[in-house]
Amino acid sequence: MRIDDKKWYAHWFDTPHYHKLYKHRDEKEAAFFMNNLVEYLGLKRGTHILDVACGRGRHANFLNKIGLEVTAIDLSYNNIAFAEQYANESLHFKRQDMRLALPAKFDAIFNLFTSFGYFEDDEDNEMVLKAFKEQLKPKACAVIDFVNKNHVQKNLIKEETKRVEEIIFHIKRRIDSKFIYKDISFESEGQYFHFTERVRAFELVDFKHFFNKLGLNLVNVFGDYQLNTFDVTESPRMILIVNLADE
């Protein structure tokens, strides 16, 4: 099975193989990052957060456990079904396309761990940011945690092999002017699979263009999960804090 079409995210994220490959992600680092964001934004207990592209809900569950009300959305049926085990009166999960705004407004919007830039057309990526704008309360902020293209290019591991339990994943990475790619191939239960992860190779200037066009104000840019100042060549991340431009 070979999946590398424009809607790769709709297929790959819904498979058990995706979660197997990434099962060893650093949850302590993720919790550290989210705690730093909550402190930086001054979010109090009971404030309402929207977690966009929530995956299986672990990070939404963490935010809820530290006292925040959380609504979490994801496109994957399987992810939302899994996440429902964490649901309670202040933690809600919903299958939703990130390009479409919910009717509610939020005290903060989190779009973390490179969950932006999935779409080939700029119009679709703009729709995501427009939805963020429509869902922000006055004085609220959205956080977009994205890769730093320059750091990726400088530190690119072109090929590697990872064994996770019984599956050997063959991974190839590449980058061009428009996309950052990760080609993943493997066999499972006698069947061959190939998926291509692909996100837009946006730089800070591209985000600034989007924000200016849509009426969003860039408040700050951090370069890592410690929230150090962004360095265009050295920072591993590009963490953008935005609010409504008229504030």
PyMOL commands that set and color helices and strands:
alter all, ss='L'
color gray80, all
select helices_A, chain A and resi 8-12+16-21+27-41+58-65+77-86+122-135+149-154+204-214
alter helices_A, ss='H'
color red, helices_A
select strands_A, chain A and resi 2-3+48-52+69-74+91-95+106-111+136-147+159-164+167-175+179-188+191-200+216-222+237-244
alter strands_A, ss='S'
color yellow, strands_A
deselect
rebuild
show_as cartoon
